[in-house]
Amino acid sequence: MKKFIAFLFLLVIASKLSADEGWKYWVSSPLFGTLGKVTMQEDREGQNYHITAIAETRGIAATLTRHRKYRVESEGVYRKGRRSSRHYRYEVTDRKKKKVDEYRIDPKAKKVMKISRRWKKGVLKEEKAQPLDYFTDRDLASLFYDLVTVPEAIRSGEYLAVGAEKSHGRVRFLLPDPKRAGKERRKLQAGPRSRILYILVPKKKGKTRKIVAAVSPEGKLESAYTVAVPVVGVLYMKPR
């Protein structure tokens, strides 16, 4: 179930939103039906942007995770098609616990401070602050938005992002060869001009999990899937 949650969280931040526009998706399994709901919104005022993404579990996923809910926020400056983050927040709540990781990004000093807080049954149990041992002014949300909203600029490679400490900030993307991309389009029922993007998520012992996403020429996530998730099998994400 943790791997399902990782999939859900990553897809929260992997979709194009124009200013003041929201999108909604369902996450489902052929075996268990609907397992999650994802809503996203980006607002801009001048050069400032604010991304909000929320994922809520449904069905068996809600039962197994005590109705877990995720909230991601990214705030910063948008210039020349690139988002430069100043504040990133990742929150997970269920009926017993709450976890918040907050990141304050200082581009002048080239430092990122992470503040972590943990609650249990409404009582604060832990609070600590520590600097990251790497610097970037992109967080996971701003990075995915930057890449997916300009699909023709997507390249295979590795990028740095705040919020990806388990892989020392590294996030990997891969564009498959044309033959493989064609098969993935058919599986995702995506348009013939859509780009297929592999998102490689680090796991334990050097392994990775692959999320397959179809991105339209207009810069919108059309659909996505991941495989071999324990209990629920293949997971799909499609527009509501």
C-alpha positions, 0 to 999 in steps of 0.5 A, a space after each residue: 500500500 505504501 507503493 500505491 501512495 507513492 504513485 498517487 503522490 507523484 501523479 498529484 504533481 505531474 499535470 499541467 495547469 494553466 493559471 487559475 485552472 483546476 483539474 481532477 483525476 481518479 486513480 483506479 485498479 481493475 480489481 478494486 475499482 476507484 482507489 483515489 481522487 486527485 485535484 490540482 490547482 495553479 494560481 498566478 499573480 504577476 510573476 508569483 505562482 502557487 500550486 496546490 495538489 490534493 490526493 484523497 484515498 478511496 475504497 480499500 485504499 482508504 480503509 487500509 490507510 485510515 482515510 489518508 489524505 495528501 496535500 502538496 503546496 509550492 510557492 515561488 516565482 515564475 519567469 521565462 517558463 521556469 518556476 523557481 520555488 521559495 517554499 514547499 510543503 508536503 502534508 500527510 494526514 489520517 485519522 490518527 497521525 499528521 506529518 508535515 515537511 516544510 522547506 524554505 528555499 533561499 536562492 541567494 544563500 543557496 540553502 534549503 532548510 527543512 522543518 519536520 513536524 509529527 503529530 499523533 492524535 492531535 499532540 505534537 510529538 516531534 519537531 526538528 529543523 535541518 538544512 539539506 545537504 544539496 541545493 536546488 530552487 526546484 521542488 518536486 511540484 515545480 519540476 514536474 510542472 516545468 517539464 510537463 507543461 512544455 512536452 517538446 522540451 522534455 529530455 531523458 535525464 536526471 534533475 534535482 528537486 527539493 523533497 526527493 531526499 531519499 535519492 539525494 534530490 535526484 529525479 529521473 525521467 526517460 523517453 522510450 524509443 518510438 516502438 515502445 512509445 506506440 505500445 504505451 499510447 495504445 495501453 493508455 488510450 492516448 492520442 497519436 501525438 502524445 509524448 510517453 514519459 517514464 518517471 523512475 522512482 527510487 526504491 530500496 536496494 537500488 531498485 526503481 519503480 516506473 510510472 508511465 505517463 502520456 502527455 498531450 502536445 498542449 502540455 496536459 497529463 492525459 493518463 498514467 499507470 504503474 505496475 506490480 503494486 502489492 495488493 491492488 496490481 496495476 494502477 491507472 490515473 485518468 481524468 474525471 
